[in-house]
Amino acid sequence: MTGTLPGTTIEVSEIRKGISRQLFDGIFAAGGITLSQVSVMSGLEPYRIQNWVKRGFVSSPQKRQYSKRQFARIVIINMLCESMQLDRICDLLSYINGKLQDESDDIIDDSELYHRYTDMIADIQGTISHEDIRRAAKQAVADYAEPQPGDRQRLEKVLQVMAYAHYATLARRTAEETLSQML
């Protein structure tokens, strides 16, 4: 079954563990990517990405190039926007990474957060029970080396919220498709 990587337009044959790492390694093999490439791969208009940079949700590109970390932040925000308000997404990201513009206070790199998230989604595909989400989040952080005591638990909670948002988006889309078929 084909689909897209969450928050992107990147088509994959299946969401499986390690797929986002593999794709990101290929995309960023030569370094950063341009705004137009970010736009195509995220499905976002360039002005929206620039607005997020201007508002401090994403750090400024260096020499007009977006890093793997910045791209991951953009796709995380994009993915969560369908079911959460932007200020709540910022609260969620700040919960684990402090000030959004300051990478020095981050407990996890945004690209690593995204990879752990996609691995977690691969683990729970097709299921939406609270227990499955909790189990998958716990498993996703099992090998996480926390910089400070309690950071693993914070990361686990953020991954749970991301999973609930993901399934809320899927449920909304299914409801809209069903309604369209009825009318």
Salt bridges, closest charged atoms under 4 A:
ASP25 OD1 - LYS68 NZ 3.29
GLU82 OE1 - ARG172 NH2 2.95
GLU82 OE2 - ARG173 NH2 2.51
ASP91 OD2 - ARG88 NH1 3.28
GLU103 OE1 - ARG69 NH1 3.20
ASP106 OD2 - ARG69 NH2 3.20
ASP109 OD2 - ARG69 NE 3.30
ASP110 OD2 - ARG73 NH2 2.86
GLU112 OE2 - ARG21 NH2 2.75
GLU112 OE2 - ARG116 NE 2.99
ASP119 OD2 - ARG21 NH1 2.99
ASP123 OD2 - ARG135 NH1 2.93
GLU131 OE2 - ARG134 NH1 2.83
ASP132 OD1 - ARG135 NH2 3.97
ASP143 OD1 - ARG116 NH1 2.82
GLU156 OE2 - LYS138 NZ 3.58
GLU176 OE2 - ARG172 NH1 2.90
